[in-house]
Amino acid sequence: ESLGLIRHRITKIKNYARMKNLRSLCLRWNLITKIENLSSLQHLTLLNLYDNQITEIAGLENLTNLETLDLSFNRIEKIGGLDTLRN
């Protein structure tokens, strides 16, 4: 399964817990400030948060199947929680 919500002026990542089989999530060109509510997406292999307002990389520890992470064009000041990702 994949979900793309591009240029929707989204400010928060909603809880996608019901989408347990989601493999690709694209939230490009929004207004998201924080990475959150993704821990239940165990099958996620691609996360695209390109061009948002994110300042801190955190909350990705449980995404052990993640292969592609795009955080280009954000305002990242702090990086953490990536050491558990193997891909």
Buried (B, 14 or more C-beta within 10 A) or exposed (E): EEEEBEEEEBEEBEEBEEBEEBBBBBBBBBEBBBBEBBEBBBBBBBBBBBBBBBBBBBBBBBBEBBEEBBBEBBEEEEEEBEEEBEE
